[in-house]
């Protein structure tokens, strides 16, 4: 199983300059290869006798001309431009398979990264050896044991990180779930997560909390003269604030998903149409601030590592409008209505808790059906995948 560990680097000024140049070289090679790919593809469309573009051919073409046309490429590791072109080839494979959009040109300050193959770097305790640079300190040592596959060095604001991919033999390196039963999780904007147990996690809402400062720094940046040193300083300050907001959001999601997967073996959630929800201009900012997709991604791979199951309800499953006590379904339930009484059995429901209970019942019935026993439900078990994570301590829930 492939799993990645993202570690902060602690480079000195000389090392940081080298990392920036290597990232710039990788970005230039990617953009050059994308432009060549488009040009060669148009040529092939006009004359099918011409060869179709490929990442292998583009790598050979760059190697043939870089000593004369781009001699500065030789000052950094050869992996920087070569792996960038390989990644472009993978991007086109994903595009043709319908898994991704058409590849876009990389931008400075946004796509500052380069990748190293496992034969081009080595790790020793809390440091990594990078070609043409030497040893660079890491803030912590590698956590996972196994065959090291690759490393990607990237910059976020003014900080450098390395993501090391390891092929581990045993993917269940985390303890098994405590199996406190099944739980349903209803996601929302006012409260990030409401559990079927009645527990509520409000979430930090970091973007909303720092919106005034973001606006102030953005105005300050817009007033600076382009190309000036003051504009560079203002841009770096704004980037650091954006990075802090993202870090707070990720930390809260990691603690919440770790808590859930540690406690419960079976977890039921909804298949939310996040892209469609974000089109609502009144809710778009709040929806982006909570990170629905990232919550589901973390929940799925952490649950798999602990031997648990995540059951995703159908997108049109009426979890909020269905009475969790008798099963009566309302014709309509406006979003502003937070509590309602079932007309069939008279049960009083909190909207979010009722939805979470229905998701829990669906998850239980789906897992029972999967075992060949009695039960029903329209849920389905989702696939899981590993990703770069750091396991944090559990976050406390506040009782409703």
Secondary structure by P-SEA (a helix, b strand, c coil): cbbbbbbbbbccaaaaaaaaaaaaaaaaaaaaaaaaaaaaaaaaaaccccccccaaaaaaaaaacccccccccccccccaaaaaaaaaaaaaaaaaacccccbbbbbcccccccccccccccccccbbbbccccbbbbcccccccccccbbbbbbcccbbbbbbbbbccccccccccccccbbbbbbbcccccccccccccccccccccaaaaaaaaaaaaaacccccaaaaaaaaaaaaaaaaaaaaaaaaaaaaaaaaaacccbbbbccccccccccccccaaaaaaacaaaaaaaaaaaaaaabbbbbbccccccccccccccccccccccccccccccccccccccaaaaaaaaaaaaaaaaaaaaacccccccbbbbbbbbcbbbbbcbbbbbcc
